[in-house]
Amino acid sequence: MLADCYYSSYWTIAGRRGQGLDSVGRQHHRRITDFRCGKRLGREDHRVEWRKPGKPAWMDPSTSAELPEQLTVRELRVRVGRRGFRTQVFVVVTTWLDAMLYSAHDVADLSSHRWHCERDLRSIQAALGMDVLRCRTPEMVRKELWMDVWASTLIRTVRVRAALSKGGCPRQLSFKGARQAVNGFTPALILAEGAVVGALLDALLESVAAYRVGQRPNRVEPRAVKRRPKAHKLLRVPRLKARKRLESGRAA
């Protein structure tokens, strides 16, 4: 599990270990890291024991009792030498304890790929339009969320198959381009039969593989929005009610 600092707590890491999963993530800013303690594995790299803290309010007693009293983790400091990055020094905590098998450089390099999680969320919100939920009831909101999740999974599956067919990496292909290709081929695939389906699927993969993103190593972008918001008033009442106000000569 590759995650940010809010998932690097004792409870999250211990819970994942109980499921047989390893964790790599940035150390939480409130946890103090002292490299003079524990077993030294290298420069600013050591193995320590985390003691089980008090049960949080959101966890039930049975789940807390199942977790171990101590958790062995590895902490190492990462220094970023590239200009333009906001964070230059941070600590990574992981359950990969073997420093010979998982070097500090490999762990630090893997932690840098956590930004893909943010990009994937951006793809769902921007490319699929999930940044605004249109349903009004909890039941319909759940359905809307699941539809977006299924659509994202479908697009990523097609993108993976297209990349493997060309011997490339799925992240070299555009998510938005794959979405456009899937939308374009869907009507024909619904009506197709027999061998035509296979031919259309092959053409779909060829189309998705053509949408490649540029090589942008160590890309640096300002955290700012270029598009200015429109100076219209906010619609604070139902649209039908606002129309009636306009028809009666009152302000919307």
Buried (B, 14 or more C-beta within 10 A) or exposed (E): BBBBBEBBBBBBBBBBBEEEEBBBBBBBEEBEBEBEEBEEBEEBBBBBEBEBEEBEEEEEEEEBEEBEEEBBBBBBBBEBEEEEEEEEEBBBBBBBBEBEEBBBEEBBEBBBEBEEEEEBEEBBEEBBEBEEEEEEEEEEEEEBEEEBEEBBEEBBEBBBBBBEEBEEEBBBBBBBBBBBBBEEBEEEEEEBEEEEEEEBBEEBBEBBBEBBEEEEEEEEEEEEEEEEEEEEEEEEEEEEEBEEEEEEEEEE
